[in-house]
Amino acid sequence: MSSLRKIFKGSPKHLELTNQKVRFNYLMFTLAFKCNYQCIKCFNLKNDLPNKVFNSQLKVEDYIHLIEEFSLLDGKAVIIAGEGEPILNAETKELICIISNNDLIPIVYTNGSTLTSKLIDFYFENNVSLVIALDSLESDKYDKLTGTSNKLPLVLSNIEKVRRVFSKHSTSLNGSKVLRVAINATVTSINKAEIEKIKDFCNEDIFFICNPIANFGNAEGNWNYLVQNQDDYNKIKELAIQFSDSGGPLTLNDEGLCAYSRYGIGINPNGEYMTCAYTDKTSGLLGTMNDFSLGLAFDKKFELEGESYRKFGNVPCLIRDSQFEEYIETLKLLNYAKTK
């Protein structure tokens, strides 16, 4: 077994080791909601329906403008996190090519069910760092958590295909093994006993992250099923710290913050800036593409979040912390979207 420490390409540690770390590292896209799963933890579904329906969606040329502007600002990685399963959106492959051609790192999230051999090769050839959701290795639990039927064998088979393609070309850097595939598990009372087993499944050629369940979207209505009690939730948070290869969220940095949020900005299909790609609670509160340039929007957000951290202290995931509600209220009071 390798003794090299694992790092994920595009993560804060990787950017630091390759002298690519800058102030504005991450641009996050959420695309119009399309998904073949009905996860009971889903941030973007509530009571099994989309939280928000986007009628006025950005065009491909709008995304291209954002990518090119981000590249000119010396940005490093563009995250395509959904909403839902990103590859189901027709524009996703074109966006990945544009991101890669601008010498940026495409980081793509997937539930793993869509990973055909052809798509895996496409991801590999376009320098994608791939994050695959896997919350259980047991079919009955997987079905309950994802709202699917008998998908786990396909997903596990697809992960093995990804492993074979990507592991052939892993690299080392300053005593660390640089990986372009990660598995992300959301820890709940249902799967907490499996977390170590899922990490073992990753072995040496897949980066492992696990995060505690967040009380957003579908999880709100399923909370008593997903979390037994507060003591158990505290245990869930401890497990995430113990078993994640990053020591917490995928993008946990040396400051103890999620770098996606602190050193990045999200944008939704209506062109509204967001704290990050995992919640729409700040949509419309940070301005839009029509209000601010990408660089100015990030600068304003960076300053405001800095004030929030100074007031409440650092947290590894802002949207999972109680101070997030205070942050949202501050945005509302500032009427941020109209502040030029």
C-alpha positions in Angstrom: 0.0 0.0 0.0 1.3 3.5 -0.9 2.5 5.7 1.9 1.9 8.9 -0.2 -0.6 11.3 1.2 -3.6 11.7 -1.1 -4.6 15.2 -2.4 -7.4 16.0 -4.9 -6.6 18.0 -8.0 -8.2 21.4 -7.7 -8.4 21.3 -3.9 -6.8 24.1 -1.8 -3.9 21.8 -0.9 -3.3 21.0 -4.5 -3.4 24.7 -5.5 -1.0 25.5 -2.7 1.5 22.8 -3.6 1.5 23.9 -7.2 1.8 27.6 -6.3 -1.6 28.3 -7.9 -3.4 29.6 -4.8 -4.9 33.1 -5.4 -7.6 35.1 -3.7 -10.4 34.1 -6.2 -9.9 30.4 -6.9 -13.3 29.0 -7.5 -16.3 29.7 -9.8 -19.3 27.5 -9.2 -22.1 26.8 -11.7 -25.5 25.4 -10.9 -27.3 24.5 -14.0 -31.1 24.1 -14.5 -32.4 21.2 -12.4 -32.3 17.9 -14.1 -31.8 14.6 -12.2 -32.5 11.0 -12.4 -32.4 10.5 -8.6 -34.8 11.6 -5.9 -32.4 11.8 -2.9 -34.0 12.2 0.4 -31.1 14.5 1.4 -31.2 16.7 -1.8 -30.5 20.4 -1.3 -32.3 21.3 -4.5 -35.5 19.3 -3.9 -38.1 20.0 -1.2 -40.9 17.5 -0.7 -39.5 15.8 -3.8 -40.1 18.9 -6.0 -37.5 21.4 -7.2 -37.0 24.3 -4.8 -37.0 26.8 -7.6 -38.1 26.7 -11.2 -35.8 28.8 -13.5 -37.7 30.3 -16.4 -35.0 32.6 -17.7 -31.9 30.6 -18.0 -28.4 31.7 -19.0 -27.3 30.9 -22.5 -24.1 29.0 -23.3 -22.5 32.3 -24.4 -23.2 33.8 -20.9 -21.3 30.9 -19.3 -18.5 31.3 -21.8 -18.3 35.0 -20.8 -18.1 34.1 -17.1 -15.4 31.4 -17.8 -13.3 33.8 -19.8 -13.7 36.6 -17.3 -12.7 34.2 -14.5 -9.6 33.1 -16.4 -8.6 36.7 -16.9 -8.9 37.2 -13.1 -6.4 34.4 -12.7 -9.0 31.9 -11.4 -8.1 28.3 -11.1 -11.1 25.9 -11.0 -14.7 25.9 -12.3 -17.1 23.6 -10.4 -20.2 22.1 -12.1 -22.2 20.8 -9.2 -25.7 20.5 -10.8 -28.4 21.3 -9.8 -29.0 17.6 -10.0 -26.9 15.4 -12.4 -24.9 17.9 -14.5 -24.3 15.8 -17.6 -28.1 15.6 -18.2 -27.9 19.3 -19.3 -27.1 19.6 -23.0 -24.5 22.4 -22.5 -22.4 20.6 -19.9 -19.9 18.9 -22.2 -19.3 22.1 -24.2 -18.7 24.0 -20.9 -16.2 21.4 -19.8 -14.3 21.8 -23.0 -14.2 25.6 -22.7 -13.1 25.4 -19.1 -10.3 23.0 -20.0 -9.2 25.0 -23.0 -8.9 28.1 -20.8 -6.4 26.2 -18.7 -8.8 26.0 -15.7 -9.6 22.8 -13.8 -13.1 21.5 -14.4 -14.5 19.9 -11.2 -17.7 17.9 -12.0 -20.1 16.3 -9.5 -22.1 13.2 -10.4 -24.2 10.5 -8.8 -22.2 7.9 -10.9 -25.1 6.4 -12.8 -24.4 8.2 -16.0 -20.7 7.2 -16.3 -20.5 5.4 -19.6 -17.1 4.4 -20.9 -17.3 7.1 -23.5 -18.2 9.8 -21.0 -15.4 8.6 -18.6 -12.9 9.0 -21.5 -14.3 12.4 -22.2 -13.9 13.5 -18.6 -10.3 12.2 -18.5 -9.2 13.8 -21.8 -10.6 17.2 -20.7 -8.8 17.2 -17.4 -11.9 16.8 -15.2 -11.6 16.2 -11.5 -14.6 14.0 -10.8 -16.5 13.8 -7.6 -18.9 10.8 -7.3 -21.6 10.6 -4.6 -21.8 7.3 -2.8 -23.7 7.1 0.4 -23.9 3.3 0.9 -22.5 0.0 -0.3 -25.7 -1.8 0.6 -28.4 -1.9 -2.1 -31.4 -1.4 0.2 -29.9 1.6 2.0 -28.7 3.1 -1.3 -32.2 2.8 -2.8 -33.8 4.5 0.2 -31.2 7.3 0.3 -31.4 8.0 -3.5 -35.0 7.2 -4.3 -33.9 4.8 -6.9 -34.3 1.1 -7.5 -31.3 -1.3 -8.0 -28.9 1.4 -9.2 -26.0 0.5 -6.9 -24.6 -2.3 -9.0 -24.4 0.0 -12.0 -22.8 2.8 -10.0 -20.2 0.5 -8.4 -19.4 -0.9 -11.9 -19.0 2.6 -13.2 -16.7 3.6 -10.4 -14.4 0.7 -11.2 -14.3 1.8 -14.8 -13.4 5.3 -13.7 -10.7 3.9 -11.3 -9.1 1.9 -14.2 -8.9 4.9 -16.5 -7.9 7.6 -14.1 -5.5 5.6 -11.9 -3.2 4.9 -14.8 -2.2 8.5 -14.9 -2.0 9.6 -11.2 1.0 11.8 -10.4 3.0 12.6 -7.2 3.8 16.0 -5.9 6.1 16.8 -3.0 5.4 13.4 -1.4 1.7 13.5 -2.1 -0.4 11.5 -4.6 -2.5 13.8 -6.8 -5.9 12.2 -7.6 -8.6 13.3 -10.0 -11.4 11.1 -8.6 -13.1 11.5 -5.3 -16.0 9.8 -3.6 -18.3 12.0 -1.5 -20.5 10.4 1.2 -23.1 12.3 3.2 -23.1 10.9 6.7 -26.5 10.2 8.3 -27.7 7.9 11.1 -28.6 5.4 8.3 -25.1 4.9 6.9 -22.7 6.0 9.7 -21.6 2.4 10.4 -20.5 2.1 6.7 -18.3 5.2 6.5 -15.0 3.4 7.2 -16.0 0.7 4.8 -16.7 3.2 2.0 -13.3 4.8 2.7 -11.6 1.4 2.4 -13.4 0.9 -0.9 -11.7 4.1 -2.2 -8.3 2.4 -1.5 -5.3 4.5 -2.6 -6.5 5.7 -6.0 -9.7 7.5 -5.0 -9.9 10.5 -2.7 -12.5 10.2 0.1 -14.7 12.9 1.6 -17.6 12.7 3.9 -19.8 15.5 5.1 -22.5 15.6 7.8 -26.1 15.8 6.5 -27.4 19.4 6.2 -30.9 20.4 7.1 -31.9 21.8 3.7 -34.3 20.8 1.0 -35.6 17.3 1.1 -33.6 16.6 4.3 -35.9 19.0 6.2 -38.9 16.7 5.8 -36.8 13.6 6.3 -34.7 14.8 9.2 -36.1 12.5 11.9 -35.3 9.5 9.6 -31.9 10.8 8.6 -30.7 11.8 12.1 -31.8 10.0 15.3 -31.1 12.8 17.8 -28.7 15.6 18.6 -26.1 13.3 20.2 -26.1 11.2 17.0 -25.7 14.3 14.9 -22.6 15.2 16.9 -21.3 11.7 16.3 -22.0 12.2 12.6 -19.9 15.4 12.5 -17.1 13.7 14.3 -17.1 10.8 11.8 -16.8 13.3 8.9 -13.7 14.9 10.4 -12.2 11.5 11.3 -12.5 9.8 7.9 -12.4 12.5 5.3 -9.0 12.6 3.6 -9.2 16.3 3.8 -10.1 16.3 7.5 -13.6 17.7 6.6 -15.2 19.1 3.4 -13.4 18.5 0.2 -12.2 22.1 0.0 -11.3 22.6 3.7 -8.2 24.9 3.8 -5.6 25.7 6.4 -7.8 28.4 7.9 -10.5 25.8 8.7 -12.8 27.2 6.0 -14.5 25.8 2.9 -12.5 27.4 0.1 -15.4 27.0 -2.4 -17.3 29.6 -0.3 -14.5 31.7 1.1 -12.4 31.9 -2.1 -15.1 31.4 -4.7 -18.6 32.5 -5.8 -21.6 30.6 -7.3 -24.0 31.6 -10.0 -27.4 30.1 -10.8 -29.2 29.7 -14.1 -30.8 33.1 -13.7 -27.4 34.8 -13.5 -27.8 35.5 -9.7 -24.6 35.3 -7.7 -24.6 32.9 -4.7 -22.4 32.1 -1.7 -21.8 28.6 -3.1 -23.4 26.1 -5.4 -25.1 24.0 -2.7 -27.9 26.3 -1.6 -30.1 28.9 -3.3 -30.7 30.7 0.0 -28.5 33.6 -1.1 -29.9 33.7 -4.7 -31.0 37.3 -5.5 -29.2 38.7 -2.4 -25.7 39.0 -3.9 -26.7 40.7 -7.1 -26.7 39.4 -10.7 -24.5 39.5 -13.8 -26.4 42.6 -14.8 -25.6 44.3 -11.4 -21.8 43.5 -11.1 -19.0 42.1 -13.0 -17.7 38.7 -11.8 -14.7 40.3 -10.1 -16.6 43.0 -8.4 -19.3 40.6 -7.2 -16.6 38.3 -5.7 -14.8 41.3 -4.0 -18.1 42.4 -2.3 -18.9 38.9 -1.2 -15.4 38.3 0.1 -15.5 41.5 2.2 -18.9 40.7 3.6 -18.1 37.1 4.5 -14.8 38.2 6.1 -16.9 40.4 8.4 -19.1 37.4 9.2 -16.2 35.2 10.1 -14.6 37.9 12.2 -17.9 38.3 14.1 -18.8 34.6 14.6 -15.5 32.7 14.1 -14.3 30.3 11.4 -16.5 27.3 10.5 -15.7 24.5 8.0 -19.0 24.9 6.1 -20.8 28.2 6.3 -24.1 26.9 5.0 -24.2 24.1 7.7 -23.6 26.5 10.5 -26.0 28.7 12.6 -24.2 31.8 11.5 -25.4 31.3 7.9 -28.8 32.5 8.9 -27.2 35.7 10.4 -25.3 36.1 7.2 -28.5 35.9 5.1 -30.2 38.4 7.3 -27.2 40.8 6.8 -27.6 40.4 3.0 -31.2 41.3 3.2 -30.6 44.3 5.4 -27.9 45.6 3.0 -30.2 45.2 0.1 -27.1 43.9 -1.6 -28.4 43.5 -5.1 -29.1 47.2 -5.4 -25.8 48.3 -4.0 -23.6 49.5 -6.9 
